[in-house]
């Protein structure tokens, strides 16, 4: 009986651990797919995988003019990105993915 209880508890907790891990992993996959490879490879390191902020500030409440200018000019520890590294089309689509607003 004691062995059955230990196995049941182990299997139950193992199943719960696997179930809890899946949504997080799937969320990370969906977040990564929403952004350009430039954002995921260069920006997410400081600004977080979804732009929520980390060592760099959150990008969720910024307007497009500020966002695009900062991408091109850098400053305060942030590098600047030329259009051959971070194309305008990717800057616009990343802004939309971050804020839910169209780039204008």
NUNUKOL-478165 format. One line per field, with one value per residue: residue in three letters; chain; x, y, z of N, C-alpha, C in turn. Coordinates in steps of 0.001 Angstrom, whole numbers, plus 500000, padded with zeros to 6 digits. Each point is the difference from the previous one (the first is absolute). Layout:
N
residuo	(ala  ...)
cadena	(A  ...)
n.xx	(X  ...)
n.yy	(Y  ...)
n.zz	(Z  ...)
ca.xx	(X  ...)
ca.yy	(Y  ...)
ca.zz	(Z  ...)
c.xx	(X  ...)
c.yy	(Y  ...)
c.zz	(Z  ...)
END
This chain:
104
residuo	(unk  unk  unk  unk  unk  unk  unk  unk  unk  unk  unk  unk  unk  unk  unk  unk  unk  unk  unk  unk  unk  unk  unk  unk  unk  unk  unk  unk  unk  unk  unk  unk  unk  unk  unk  unk  unk  unk  unk  unk  unk  unk  unk  unk  unk  unk  unk  unk  unk  unk  unk  unk  unk  unk  unk  unk  unk  unk  unk  unk  unk  unk  unk  unk  unk  unk  unk  unk  unk  unk  unk  unk  unk  unk  unk  unk  unk  unk  unk  unk  unk  unk  unk  unk  unk  unk  unk  unk  unk  unk  unk  unk  unk  unk  unk  unk  unk  unk  unk  unk  unk  unk  unk  unk)
cadena	(A  A  A  A  A  A  A  A  A  A  A  A  A  A  A  A  A  A  A  A  A  A  A  A  A  A  A  A  A  A  A  A  A  A  A  A  A  A  A  A  A  A  A  A  A  A  A  A  A  A  A  A  A  A  A  A  A  A  A  A  A  A  A  A  A  A  A  A  A  A  A  A  A  A  A  A  A  A  A  A  A  A  A  A  A  A  A  A  A  A  A  A  A  A  A  A  A  A  A  A  A  A  A  A)
n.xx	(500823  501082  500433  498764  499961  501218  499685  498859  500607  500982  499129  499229  501026  500454  498762  499833  501219  499716  498830  500616  500901  498996  499054  500900  500350  498719  499838  501132  499534  498782  500591  500848  498923  499562  501265  500682  500843  499946  498687  499720  500829  499496  498720  499545  501284  499708  499155  500459  499642  499185  501200  499854  501232  501279  501196  499283  499495  498797  499569  499217  500434  500999  500114  499484  499769  499705  499229  499545  499862  499569  499280  499779  499731  499345  500958  500645  501051  499074  500354  500500  498896  500876  499470  501304  499993  499234  499504  499607  499853  501175  500504  499320  500344  501233  499898  499401  500947  500801  499392  499846  500853  499379  501107  500154)
n.yy	(498800  499966  498951  499547  500437  499530  498932  499958  500337  499153  499109  500261  500137  498887  499523  500467  499563  498914  499884  500328  499182  499315  500580  499950  498782  499674  500665  499445  498879  500257  500375  498989  499321  500795  499797  501018  499412  501224  500114  498771  500332  501220  500191  498760  499997  501225  499927  498746  498732  500679  500546  499115  500015  500268  499853  499878  501172  499987  499295  499618  501094  499668  501221  499906  501287  499855  498952  500479  501159  499397  499243  501114  500654  499029  499762  500526  499522  500532  498940  500650  499889  499768  500520  499846  500393  501086  499312  501084  499052  499568  501222  500192  498821  500247  501252  499523  499059  501005  500862  499231  501001  500531  499725  501276)
n.zz	(500000  500807  499309  500025  501253  500180  499297  500640  501118  499725  499550  501030  500833  499460  499998  501229  500254  499300  500589  501111  499516  499538  500721  500961  499667  499910  501139  500407  499460  500487  501145  499937  499624  500965  500337  499479  499171  499517  500200  499597  499013  499889  499847  499815  499716  499641  498981  500087  500080  500805  500218  500987  499552  500097  499454  498893  499648  500526  498985  500979  500608  499221  499485  498780  500053  501265  499771  498869  500623  501080  499176  499333  501124  500642  500895  501041  499374  499233  499252  498973  499269  499038  498906  499753  501272  500062  498958  499336  499086  500465  499951  498876  499506  500450  499563  498925  499942  500260  499217  498938  499754  498971  499319  500394)
ca.xx	(499177  500871  500632  498968  499802  501181  499936  498882  500397  501063  499401  499125  500814  500695  499024  499719  501172  499994  498867  500285  501058  499581  499500  501080  500815  499230  499916  501289  500069  499116  500604  501158  499535  499384  501031  501044  501204  500817  499502  500269  501434  500751  499237  499392  500982  499860  498616  499119  499509  498786  500139  499489  501063  500915  501034  499529  498615  498861  499677  498560  499209  500702  499367  500831  501063  501049  500545  500811  501142  500934  500622  500994  501018  500561  500246  499813  500344  499408  500657  499123  499872  499802  498937  500469  499975  498624  499219  498812  498822  500073  499766  498541  499272  500320  499246  498610  499964  500243  498998  498671  499620  500640  501081  499630)
ca.yy	(501200  501163  500147  500515  501409  500735  500033  500859  501385  500328  500136  501176  501211  500034  500424  501413  500779  500049  500814  501403  500483  500141  501309  500979  499755  500380  501459  500498  499767  500973  501324  500062  500034  501290  501015  499758  499369  501065  500255  498858  499792  501158  500882  499257  499793  501084  500472  498879  499244  500631  501442  500408  500658  499184  500996  501152  500344  499411  500636  499827  501234  501009  500326  499559  500962  499803  498664  499929  500898  499362  498886  500528  500860  499404  500910  499517  498584  499244  500240  500416  498971  500504  499297  498717  499055  499954  500682  500757  499118  499248  500953  500225  498803  499787  500995  499535  498832  500457  500923  499756  501179  500079  500984  501102)
ca.zz	(500000  500094  498691  499109  500336  499536  498541  499614  500262  499052  498675  500024  499978  498708  499001  500235  499595  498536  499553  500297  499121  498610  499588  500005  498817  498822  500012  499550  498564  499358  500141  499114  498619  499726  499826  499001  500529  500604  501354  500876  500132  500501  500902  501110  501067  500986  500138  500305  498843  499483  500147  501308  500753  500799  500296  499236  500370  499307  498719  499813  499984  499203  498719  498880  499699  501011  499792  498778  500174  500932  499276  499052  500609  501209  501118  501374  500078  498905  498710  498898  498973  498643  499269  499459  501117  500514  498955  500412  500045  501258  501085  500031  500446  501414  500755  500045  500868  501368  500538  499464  499195  498693  499892  499125)
c.xx	(500861  500672  499005  499773  501160  499986  498899  500361  501058  499442  499127  500814  500786  499089  499671  501165  500054  498882  500255  501047  499548  499488  501092  500849  499269  499863  501293  500149  499149  500578  501160  499564  499428  501017  501008  501189  500939  499541  500361  501488  500764  499255  499492  500974  499864  498543  499010  499418  498760  500046  499539  501039  500805  501107  499735  498547  498949  499734  498497  499223  500628  499220  500985  501147  501176  500708  500943  501234  501051  500714  501130  501129  500651  500116  499676  500221  499423  500745  499006  500034  499701  498947  500464  500043  498567  499132  498748  498765  499984  499762  498493  499246  500297  499266  498547  499871  500163  498812  498564  499488  500724  501075  499605  501110)
c.yy	(501255  500270  500570  501501  500846  500119  500932  501468  500434  500223  501247  501285  500121  500475  501474  500872  500110  500897  501481  500572  500276  501382  501056  499844  500422  501517  500596  499820  501021  501403  500141  500115  501355  501081  499608  499302  501037  500264  498852  499802  501133  500804  499276  499750  501046  500375  498895  499383  500612  501513  500538  500714  499000  500945  501279  500266  499213  500792  500005  501302  501102  500293  499668  500962  499825  498670  499977  500899  499357  498823  500509  500789  499402  501008  499385  498494  499137  500292  500529  498906  500654  499155  498679  498914  499779  500787  500699  499110  499175  500907  500227  498778  499685  500994  499546  498796  500401  500748  499693  501143  499962  501077  501075  501012)
c.zz	(500000  498649  498991  500227  499493  498482  499511  500178  498998  498605  499927  499914  498701  498894  500147  499548  498479  499489  500238  499057  498585  499633  499942  498745  498738  499921  499496  498509  499260  500069  499034  498547  499623  499667  498930  500651  500608  501422  500923  500235  500646  501057  501247  501140  501097  500283  500333  498743  499369  500162  501332  500861  500803  500437  499222  500340  499218  498722  499736  499821  499151  498709  498869  499700  500967  499775  498800  500094  500899  499345  499114  500665  501243  501124  501340  500119  498894  498703  498974  498937  498660  499289  499400  501082  500484  499019  500550  500117  501288  501203  500145  500521  501467  500890  500164  500923  501473  500587  499588  499157  498666  500033  499025  499953)
END
